Amino acid sequence: MSPGAHPDPARPYDSAVSSEPSLGARLRALREARGVSARSLAATLGISASAVSQIERDVMRPSVVRLLAITDALGVPLADVFEPPEAAAGPRGGAAGLERSGVAVTRAWEVSPVTLDGGVSFRRLSPHPTSGLDFFESVYPPGATATLGDAGLFKHEGYEIGNVVSGELTVELADDEVVLAAGDSISYPCSVPHRVWNAGVRPAVATWLIVHP
């Protein structure tokens, strides 16, 4: 199968990605690089140091909400969890000349998705980390939600713009609920309590742009 083919809308790039790097190791490296102890991070998140350890050892996968809470607490963009901090910063995919011109190119097979609690997966779409912006794709299996267990609405930093590519997503807001079908878009301040979930019977694929203050 040629790179970039989409055989399964639930996992569009699995055929091109041989293995998913450790999310826990990425989060641990980001925490240690900022000199934050596991106990201190746990206190900020309102969870136990043991839970932080389980996440960093990949014993437990964080929900979308927990992942955003971790990146907010560490003061790093969501994009930083998509590849290890020590990854080479040089051009990939034979795009050296373009890089020198300020143009970045990332091939579909060069980006591994991050799978979270409930099977929700995220994949970075921006070919190069961009200050103040997170641009990514999410895949929500049927019944999957952005929150862990019975947790309710949540909020985080930034302003969010979402577009549903396929399937259907429900966005719960503080005082409303919006059902988005393929081609529909939504935007809202991330400070507005919200939750995203897939009440449909097919996987839902969406793209998201988060603008940070």
N, C-alpha and C positions, 0 to 999 in steps of 0.2 A: 504494500500500500504506500502511496506517495506521501511524503511529509506534509502535514497540514490538512490531510483528509479528515472528515468528521464522520466516522462510522456509527457513533452512538451519541445522541444529543445529551445524554446524561454525563458522559465522560469524553468530551470532544477530542482530547489530545492524548489519551492513554496509549494509543497505538504508537505514538512517536516518542513517548517518555518511558524509558526502561525502568526507572525506579524513582520513588519520591524521596527527596532528601529529608532528614530529620527536622521537623518543625521545632521539637523540644531543644535540640542542640542550637538552633538559630536563636531561639529566645534566650537561652542561657548565655550565649555569646554576647548578645545585645545587652543583657543585664550586667554582665561582668565588665563589659567595655565602659559602662557608665558608672561603675563602682557602687552599684546598688546590691545590697545583700538580699538573699532569698527571703529572710525574715522581714526585712523592711518592705519589700515588694508585696509580700503577703498581707502585711498590715494595711498598706495602701488599698489593696484590692478587697480587704475584708474577708480573706480566706486564710487557711492554715499554711504554715511553711511547708508542711507535708504535701499539700495540694500543689504548691508551686513546684516542689521537687518532682511530683508525679507527672506534671505537665512537661517539665524539662527533660524527663527520662522517657517521654512518649508512652508512659503507662496510662495516662489520661489525656484525651484530646480536648482542647478548649472549645467552647462554643464561639460563634461569631462575636457575641457580646463580650465574652471573656478576653478574646484576642484583642479586640479594640481597647478594652480597659487596660490590658498589659502595655500595648504600644503607647497609649495616652500617659500611663504612669511612668514609662521610661522616656517619654518625650521624643519618640521616634516615629516616623511615618510608617503606615501599614506596609508600604512597598519594601521596607527593610527586612521583613520576614520571608520574602520570596527567594532570597539567596543569601548564603553565608556572608558575613561581613568581610571575611578574608578572600572572597572570590575575586579573581582578577578583574580589574576595571577596564581592561583594554577592549578594543572592538571585537565583536564576534561575528560569525557568519560571513567572513570575507569582506567586511565593510570598512576596512581601515581608511580608505580614501574618503569615504563619506563622513567618518568620525572627525577627520581633520577639518571638514567643512562645516562641522556643527550638526551634522545629520546622523541620527542613530538608527540602526536596523537590528531587530531581533527576529530570528526565524522561529516558527511555531514550535519546533522540536527543542529549542534551547531553553524553554521556560517550563519548569515543573509546577503543577498545581499543588496547593496546600489543602489537605483534607481536614475538616474540623468535625466537632461533635455532631452526630446525626447524619453524617455523610455529605454535609455542605462543603463544596470545594471552591477555592479562590485561585485565580491565575492572574498574575500581573500582566497588563496590556501595554503599559508604557515601555518603550524599548530602552529607556534610560531613566534612572531616578531623577525626578524633577522636583525641585524645592517647592513646597507648598501644595503639591498635587499628588493624589493617589488615584490611579486609573486601573481598574481591574475588572475581571469577569467572574461571576459567581454562578454555580450550578446548584440548585436546590432539588433534591429528590422529592418525590411525593410525600407530603406530611412533614417535611423538614422545616425547622424554624431557626431563627437567628439566636434564640435564647436557649439557656440550659434548663431542662426540667420545666418547672412551673413558673419560672421567672417571668415577670411582666414586661412592660415597655421599658426601654432604656434610652440613654442619650450619651453623646460623646462630642468631641470637638469637630468643628468644621461645618461646611455646607455641602449637601449631598445631592447629586443628580443621577437618577437611574433610568435605564431603558431596558424593557423586556424584549429579548431577541426571539425566544420561543417559549411556549408553555404559558403559565399564568402564575402571578405572584400577588399576594395580598399584603398591603402595607397598612398596619394599624398605627394610627396617630392618636394623640391625646384625646381628641374629641371627634374622631372620624375614622373611617376605614375605606380604603381604596383598593379595588381589584384591578390589576393591570394585565392586559393581554399582550400578545406579540405586537410590537410597534408602539405600545404606549410608553409614556415617559412620566417621571415625577421628580420634583425637586423640593427640598425643605431644609431649614436649618437643623443641623444635627442636635442642637440643644432642645428641639421639640421631642418629647418622649415618643418613641416609635418602636415598631417590631416588624420584621419581614418574615413571611412564611409561605409555604406552598400548600394550598388546600386542594390542589388539583390532583389528577391521576397520572400526569406525565411530568417528567423532569422539567424544571423551569431554568432557562439560561438568561442572565441579565448582565448588562455592563453598568459600572458605577464610576462616577467621578466625584471624589471628595476634595474640596478646596479647603485648605487649612488657613486659619487666620494668621 
